Amino acid sequence: MQVPTPPFVEISPEVADALNEGAAVVALESTIITHGMPFPQNLDMAGRVEAIVREAGAVPATIAIMDGSFRVGLTADDLQKLAETGAKAAKASRRDVAALLNSKAVAGTTVATTMQAAELAGIQLFATGGIGGVHRGAELSFDISADLEELGRTPVAVVCAGAKAILDIPKTLEVLETKGVPVIGFGTEYFPAFWTRSSGLKADHRLDTPAEVAALLETQFSLGMGGVLIGNPIPEADALEADFIAANIEQALIDADREGIAGKATTPFLLKRIFELTGGKSLVSNIALVENNAKVAAQIAVALAALHR
């Protein structure tokens, strides 16, 4: 069956063929390329993540805004352009989409916007590093990521290593509960904390295999409910020691406050500062967890596709 393409969405031939055939597809975001890592590590990471998805039997669909469209499935040239543009590209959340499409800007898509584009294209699985959430001090700043709102309304499953550890994870989980988002621990009872394997806070449900997750997603989406968050812990060998990363996060937060960093500039600043403070160790772990999430997302996508055959 030929899947119609919505307005402002350009789907690559490979991704379109996979969707039309009911094959496994995994969406991948692009702010991790534009704002999450320096060049050329960002380009190397993007290529490796796509290769990992393919090795697990799924088709990767990296998403960005380019030339007036959501580009779903990027060419090698597209990835090169995004990686070299880096933080000069726009960072596109839902509120920015219409303006960026009209201006034909180059933009990396956040978790929220990648979910939006994935749903438009008909993709149900999405792998990222960590979601955005409630920022520390949000009771004063009201700084809460649009990712949480998107998870509450958009029927796409997000595989991540938890919320970014720079956030207020307890409040993030509270908001996810309010939005009715199931939080799954993949092979764990605890919600992961990005660079470390556990936040010490329980996930809503533990599921241990891709087939179990696929069955839950099939039920969730059949009921017309919103997204599902799948917390997949960073591999033990790549995790950072909890006290070490906590101390560096605190220093980065102090530096951000001193420099007056706020709003959408906060997360890129903190990730860059933590990279500097840890001597690059945070980036090594970040790449490892992204690759692990891509593998698990592809395995779940394959299991989900098998349910429809």
C-alpha positions in Angstrom: 0.0 0.0 0.0 1.4 3.4 -1.0 1.6 5.7 2.0 0.6 9.3 1.1 3.2 12.0 2.0 1.8 14.9 4.1 2.6 18.5 3.2 6.1 19.8 4.1 7.4 16.2 4.5 10.0 14.8 2.2 10.6 11.1 2.8 13.7 9.4 1.2 13.0 6.6 -1.3 14.5 4.0 1.0 12.4 5.0 4.0 9.3 5.4 1.9 9.8 1.9 0.5 10.2 0.4 3.9 7.1 2.1 5.2 5.0 1.0 2.3 6.2 -2.6 2.8 5.5 -2.5 6.5 9.2 -3.0 7.3 11.0 -1.8 10.5 12.0 1.9 10.5 13.7 3.9 13.3 13.5 7.7 13.4 16.7 9.5 14.6 16.9 13.1 15.7 19.4 15.7 14.5 19.9 18.2 17.3 22.4 15.7 18.7 24.3 16.3 15.4 23.9 20.1 15.3 24.0 21.0 19.0 25.0 17.9 20.9 28.5 17.1 19.8 31.4 18.9 18.0 32.5 18.2 14.5 33.7 15.7 13.3 32.6 13.5 16.2 28.9 14.3 15.4 29.3 13.1 11.8 31.1 9.9 12.8 28.4 9.3 15.4 25.5 9.8 13.0 27.0 7.4 10.5 27.7 4.7 13.1 24.1 5.0 14.6 22.6 4.6 11.1 24.8 1.5 10.6 23.8 0.0 13.9 20.1 0.4 13.0 20.7 -1.4 9.7 22.7 -4.2 11.3 19.7 -4.9 13.6 17.4 -5.2 10.6 15.7 -1.8 10.4 15.9 1.2 8.2 17.3 4.4 9.8 15.4 7.7 9.2 17.4 10.6 10.5 15.2 13.7 10.5 16.0 17.4 10.1 14.5 20.5 8.6 16.1 21.5 5.3 15.0 23.4 2.3 11.5 24.0 3.5 10.6 20.5 4.5 10.9 17.9 7.2 13.5 15.7 5.6 12.9 12.1 6.8 15.9 10.0 5.8 19.0 12.0 5.1 21.6 11.5 2.4 25.3 11.4 3.2 25.5 14.9 1.8 22.7 16.1 4.1 24.5 14.6 7.2 27.7 16.2 6.2 26.0 19.6 5.8 24.3 19.3 9.2 27.4 18.2 11.0 29.5 21.0 9.6 26.9 23.6 10.2 26.7 22.5 13.9 25.3 25.0 16.3 24.9 27.6 13.6 21.9 25.6 12.5 18.6 26.4 14.2 17.3 24.2 17.1 13.8 23.3 16.1 11.1 22.6 18.6 7.4 22.5 17.8 6.9 26.3 18.1 9.6 27.0 15.6 8.5 24.6 12.8 6.3 26.8 10.7 8.8 29.7 10.7 11.7 27.4 9.9 9.9 25.7 7.1 8.8 29.0 5.5 12.4 30.5 5.8 13.9 27.3 4.3 16.4 27.3 7.2 18.6 24.4 8.2 17.6 23.1 11.6 18.2 20.1 13.8 15.1 18.6 15.2 14.6 18.1 19.0 12.9 15.1 20.5 9.6 16.8 20.3 9.9 17.9 16.7 11.4 14.6 15.6 8.3 12.8 17.1 6.1 15.2 15.2 7.8 14.5 11.9 8.0 10.7 12.6 4.2 10.6 13.2 3.6 12.5 10.0 5.7 10.0 8.1 4.1 7.0 9.8 7.2 5.9 11.9 6.4 4.5 15.4 9.9 4.0 16.9 12.5 6.7 17.6 15.9 6.5 19.2 17.6 9.4 20.9 20.2 9.9 23.6 18.2 11.5 26.5 14.9 13.3 26.5 14.5 16.9 27.7 12.4 17.5 30.8 12.0 19.7 33.8 15.0 21.9 34.4 16.4 22.4 37.9 14.8 25.5 39.4 11.7 25.2 37.1 9.5 26.2 40.0 11.0 29.7 39.4 11.9 29.6 35.7 9.0 27.4 34.4 11.6 25.9 32.1 10.1 22.6 31.0 11.0 20.9 27.8 8.3 20.6 25.1 9.5 16.9 24.8 7.2 16.0 27.7 4.1 17.6 26.1 4.9 15.8 22.8 5.2 12.5 24.6 1.8 13.0 26.1 0.0 13.4 22.7 2.1 11.9 19.9 1.9 8.1 19.3 5.6 7.5 18.9 7.8 5.3 21.2 11.0 6.9 22.3 14.0 4.8 23.3 16.4 6.8 25.4 18.9 6.5 28.3 16.5 8.4 30.5 16.2 12.2 30.9 19.4 14.2 30.6 21.1 14.1 34.0 21.4 17.9 34.0 17.6 18.0 34.6 15.4 17.5 37.7 14.6 13.9 37.1 12.0 13.4 39.9 10.0 16.4 38.6 10.4 15.1 35.0 8.8 11.8 36.0 6.0 13.6 37.8 5.2 15.5 34.7 5.3 12.4 32.5 2.8 10.8 35.0 0.5 13.8 34.6 0.7 13.5 30.8 -0.2 9.8 31.0 3.1 8.7 29.5 4.0 5.1 30.3 7.7 4.9 31.4 9.2 1.5 30.7 12.5 0.3 32.1 14.1 -1.9 29.5 15.7 -4.7 31.5 15.6 -2.7 34.7 13.2 -1.6 37.4 14.7 1.9 37.5 14.6 4.9 35.3 18.1 5.5 33.9 19.9 8.8 34.3 21.8 9.3 31.0 25.5 9.0 31.9 24.6 6.6 34.8 22.5 3.5 34.7 20.0 4.4 37.4 18.4 7.5 38.8 17.3 5.5 41.9 13.7 6.2 40.8 11.4 3.4 39.7 10.1 3.1 36.1 6.3 2.4 35.8 6.9 -1.1 34.3 9.8 -3.4 33.6 10.0 -5.2 30.2 12.9 -7.4 29.3 12.7 -8.2 25.6 12.0 -6.3 22.4 8.9 -8.5 21.8 7.4 -7.6 25.2 7.9 -3.9 24.4 6.4 -4.3 20.9 3.3 -6.0 22.3 2.8 -3.0 24.7 3.3 -0.5 21.9 0.8 -2.4 19.7 -1.8 -2.1 22.5 -1.0 1.6 23.3 -1.2 2.7 19.7 -4.3 0.6 19.0 -6.1 2.5 21.8 -5.2 5.8 20.2 -3.1 6.9 23.2 0.0 9.0 23.2 3.7 8.2 23.3 5.7 5.7 25.3 9.1 6.3 26.9 11.5 3.4 27.0 14.4 3.9 29.4 17.4 1.9 28.2 20.4 2.1 30.6 23.8 3.0 29.3 26.0 -0.1 29.0 27.8 -0.7 32.3 31.2 -0.5 30.7 30.5 3.0 29.4 28.7 4.5 32.4 30.3 7.3 34.5 30.7 7.2 38.2 27.7 8.9 39.8 29.6 11.3 42.2 32.0 12.3 39.4 29.3 13.3 37.0 27.1 14.9 39.7 30.0 17.2 40.7 30.6 18.3 37.2 26.9 18.9 36.5 26.8 21.2 39.6 29.8 23.2 38.3 28.3 23.5 34.9 25.0 24.8 36.4 26.9 27.4 38.4 28.8 28.5 35.2 25.5 28.7 33.2 23.9 30.9 35.9 27.0 33.1 36.0 26.8 33.6 32.3 23.0 34.2 32.2 22.3 31.2 30.0 18.6 30.4 29.8 15.9 28.9 27.6 16.8 26.7 24.7 20.5 27.6 25.0 20.7 25.9 28.4 21.0 22.3 27.4 23.7 22.8 24.6 25.7 25.0 27.0 25.6 22.5 29.8 26.5 19.6 27.6 29.5 21.5 26.2 30.6 22.6 29.6 30.4 19.1 31.1 32.4 17.8 28.1 35.1 20.4 29.0 35.0 19.6 32.8 35.1 15.8 32.3 38.0 16.0 29.8 35.8 14.5 27.1 34.6 11.5 29.1 31.0 12.7 29.0 31.1 12.7 25.1 32.5 9.2 25.0 29.6 8.0 27.2 27.1 10.0 25.3 28.1 8.3 22.0 28.0 4.9 23.6 24.5 5.3 25.0 23.1 6.7 21.7 24.5 3.7 19.9 23.0 1.3 22.4 19.6 3.1 22.1 19.7 2.8 18.3 20.3 -1.0 18.6 17.5 -1.5 21.0 15.1 0.7 19.1 15.8 -1.3 15.9 15.2 -4.6 17.7 11.8 -3.3 19.0 10.9 -1.9 15.5 11.7 -5.3 14.0 9.5 -7.0 16.6 6.7 -4.5 16.0 6.8 -5.0 12.3 6.5 -8.7 12.8 3.2 -8.3 14.6 1.7 -6.8 11.4 2.7 -9.5 9.1 
